Amino acid sequence: MFISRLFRRGTPVVSFEVFPPKAGSPVENVYRTIEAIADLDPGYVSVTYGAGGSSRDRTVEIASRLRNVYGLEALAHLTGMSHSVDEIDGVCSSLIASGVENILALRGDPPLEGSPEVRSYPYATGLIGHIKEAFPGRFCVAAAAYPEGHVECPDLERDLDHLEAKVRAGADFLITQLFFDNESFHRFRDRLAARAVDVPLVAGVFPVLNAAQVQRIVTLCGASLPPKFTRVMARYANHPEALAEAGVAYATEQIVDLLSAGVDGIHLYTMNRPETTRRIMANIGRLRRVAPACGR
Ligand SMILES: Cc1cc2nc3c(=O)[nH]c(=O)nc-3n(C[C@H](O)[C@H](O)[C@H](O)COP(=O)(O)OP(=O)(O)OC[C@H]3O[C@@H](n4cnc5c(N)ncnc54)[C@H](O)[C@@H]3O)c2cc1C
């Protein structure tokens, strides 16, 4: 089923992100995560795509299994920048053969070792347009959005122009980069509304589990850290279990605020940690059923 249809049901769509284990690690690790969260009734589960396409086969395999073994709707991430058009078409054809109808179309980041050769689309817009044209009616396509602007584009209005181009190219809904300051998300949603960008906007929420993650996140995506967040981090930095508990509480508070504001969906970055996901879902169990998806 096209995920875009879920947003018409009137309640917020809660979804999870999992990632394929690194090459050499058993793929069963991710299946254990999925089995431990499948009964939480996610609207869909997304599977990331390794930088430079390093997890290509595993992403397709996991998305296929989500759909065909676990009966969950799957959203396969796909990055364009380091693939040829033929390779992209090959991944799309494998997804069709597996019954997976949803793709999160991304540009991708260069792998840590260096810049990949750009082999097809230097920006996600091109990839989105290609999928829609080459496989008409076969895929619901999502795109990434950045409430605080993408790290490479300091001018937020220009970044929004690029986001609008992704929607014009055919993006059916948007999932945001993680953020710790909900006000940045609320302002972003208002800016999109002012531009009449009206595809569903899903808020990406990342429960922090340890202090090292925070530094990595800030370096990678430039998320701003509000004072109430840094206070929590400072207070519990040397107490891993307390910090993880505070991370769950902080993410829960973010979600309660987002649901109260009538967000279309919440995408939980699970980091393949089912216990954290289960705790957050227990906290918001009733809220996700009653909050309206629109009408703020
Ligand atoms: C929800 C989500 C999931 C993700 N999943 C993955 C994953 O599975 N695997 C992975 O490798 N990465 C993933 N990423 C990271 C993503 O690949 C990076 O953030 C990447 O740097 C940008 O991808 P994009 O699709 O947003 O790129 P784009 O939309 O192409 O934007 C990239 C940059 O180019 C600028 N830009 C866009 N169009 C133009 C233009 N025409 N001219 C000039 N500048 C332009 C934008 O403003 C932006 O700064 C994910 C990100 C998010 C938010």
The ligand as an SDF file (V2000), in Angstrom:
LIG
                    3D

 53 58  0  0  0  0  0  0  0  0999 V2000
   14.6690   11.2140    7.0960 C   0  0  0  0  0  0  0  0  0  0  0  0
   16.0770   11.0470    6.5680 C   0  0  0  0  0  0  0  0  0  0  0  0
   16.5340    9.7710    6.2280 C   0  0  0  0  0  0  0  0  0  0  0  0
   17.8340    9.6090    5.7090 C   0  0  0  0  0  0  0  0  0  0  0  0
   18.2620    8.3410    5.3480 N   0  0  0  0  0  0  0  0  0  0  0  0
   19.4920    8.1730    4.8050 C   0  0  0  0  0  0  0  0  0  0  0  0
   19.9290    6.8860    4.3510 C   0  0  0  0  0  0  0  0  0  0  0  0
   19.2230    5.8940    4.4720 O   0  0  0  0  0  0  0  0  0  0  0  0
   21.1680    6.8010    3.7880 N   0  0  0  0  0  0  0  0  0  0  0  0
   21.9870    7.8810    3.6310 C   0  0  0  0  0  0  0  0  0  0  0  0
   23.1010    7.7230    3.0850 O   0  0  0  0  0  0  0  0  0  0  0  0
   21.5970    9.1170    4.0460 N   0  0  0  0  0  0  0  0  0  0  0  0
   20.3690    9.2850    4.6260 C   0  0  0  0  0  0  0  0  0  0  0  0
   19.9660   10.5460    5.0340 N   0  0  0  0  0  0  0  0  0  0  0  0
   20.9130   11.6530    4.9510 C   0  0  0  0  0  0  0  0  0  0  0  0
   20.8450   12.3590    3.5940 C   0  0  0  0  0  0  0  0  0  0  0  0
   21.3230   11.5200    2.5700 O   0  0  0  0  0  0  0  0  0  0  0  0
   21.7180   13.6140    3.7240 C   0  0  0  0  0  0  0  0  0  0  0  0
   21.1300   14.5200    4.5980 O   0  0  0  0  0  0  0  0  0  0  0  0
   22.1240   14.2570    2.4250 C   0  0  0  0  0  0  0  0  0  0  0  0
   23.1930   15.1670    2.7090 O   0  0  0  0  0  0  0  0  0  0  0  0
   21.0310   15.0640    1.7610 C   0  0  0  0  0  0  0  0  0  0  0  0
   20.0830   14.2650    1.2100 O   0  0  0  0  0  0  0  0  0  0  0  0
   18.7570   14.9240    0.5400 P   0  0  0  0  0  0  0  0  0  0  0  0
   18.0470   13.8310   -0.1200 O   0  0  0  0  0  0  0  0  0  0  0  0
   18.0240   15.7280    1.5250 O   0  0  0  0  0  0  0  0  0  0  0  0
   19.4760   15.8690   -0.5400 O   0  0  0  0  0  0  0  0  0  0  0  0
   18.9860   17.0760   -1.4350 P   0  0  0  0  0  0  0  0  0  0  0  0
   17.5400   17.3390   -1.2820 O   0  0  0  0  0  0  0  0  0  0  0  0
   19.5130   16.8050   -2.7770 O   0  0  0  0  0  0  0  0  0  0  0  0
   19.7630   18.3240   -0.7840 O   0  0  0  0  0  0  0  0  0  0  0  0
   21.1670   18.2510   -0.5290 C   0  0  0  0  0  0  0  0  0  0  0  0
   21.7280   19.6640   -0.4770 C   0  0  0  0  0  0  0  0  0  0  0  0
   21.7290   20.2230   -1.7880 O   0  0  0  0  0  0  0  0  0  0  0  0
   20.9760   21.4290   -1.8330 C   0  0  0  0  0  0  0  0  0  0  0  0
   20.2970   21.4400   -3.1350 N   0  0  0  0  0  0  0  0  0  0  0  0
   19.2380   20.7100   -3.5140 C   0  0  0  0  0  0  0  0  0  0  0  0
   18.9210   20.9800   -4.8120 N   0  0  0  0  0  0  0  0  0  0  0  0
   19.8200   21.8920   -5.2350 C   0  0  0  0  0  0  0  0  0  0  0  0
   20.0270   22.5700   -6.4860 C   0  0  0  0  0  0  0  0  0  0  0  0
   19.2410   22.3550   -7.5470 N   0  0  0  0  0  0  0  0  0  0  0  0
   21.0640   23.4570   -6.5780 N   0  0  0  0  0  0  0  0  0  0  0  0
   21.8880   23.6880   -5.5180 C   0  0  0  0  0  0  0  0  0  0  0  0
   21.7290   23.0760   -4.3200 N   0  0  0  0  0  0  0  0  0  0  0  0
   20.7090   22.1910   -4.1800 C   0  0  0  0  0  0  0  0  0  0  0  0
   20.0390   21.3490   -0.6310 C   0  0  0  0  0  0  0  0  0  0  0  0
   19.6510   22.6600   -0.1970 O   0  0  0  0  0  0  0  0  0  0  0  0
   20.9140   20.6310    0.3720 C   0  0  0  0  0  0  0  0  0  0  0  0
   21.8130   21.5090    0.9760 O   0  0  0  0  0  0  0  0  0  0  0  0
   18.6830   10.7320    5.5620 C   0  0  0  0  0  0  0  0  0  0  0  0
   18.2260   12.0140    5.9550 C   0  0  0  0  0  0  0  0  0  0  0  0
   16.9410   12.1670    6.4490 C   0  0  0  0  0  0  0  0  0  0  0  0
   16.4680   13.5370    6.8490 C   0  0  0  0  0  0  0  0  0  0  0  0
  1  2  1  0
  2  3  1  0
  2 52  2  0
  3  4  2  0
  4  5  1  0
  4 50  1  0
  5  6  2  0
  6  7  1  0
  6 13  1  0
  7  8  2  0
  7  9  1  0
  9 10  1  0
 10 11  2  0
 10 12  1  0
 12 13  2  0
 13 14  1  0
 14 15  1  0
 14 50  1  0
 15 16  1  0
 16 17  1  0
 16 18  1  0
 18 19  1  0
 18 20  1  0
 20 21  1  0
 20 22  1  0
 22 23  1  0
 23 24  1  0
 24 25  2  0
 24 26  1  0
 24 27  1  0
 27 28  1  0
 28 29  2  0
 28 30  1  0
 28 31  1  0
 31 32  1  0
 32 33  1  0
 33 34  1  0
 33 48  1  0
 34 35  1  0
 35 36  1  0
 35 46  1  0
 36 37  1  0
 36 45  1  0
 37 38  2  0
 38 39  1  0
 39 40  1  0
 39 45  2  0
 40 41  1  0
 40 42  2  0
 42 43  1  0
 43 44  2  0
 44 45  1  0
 46 47  1  0
 46 48  1  0
 48 49  1  0
 50 51  2  0
 51 52  1  0
 52 53  1  0
M  END
$$$$
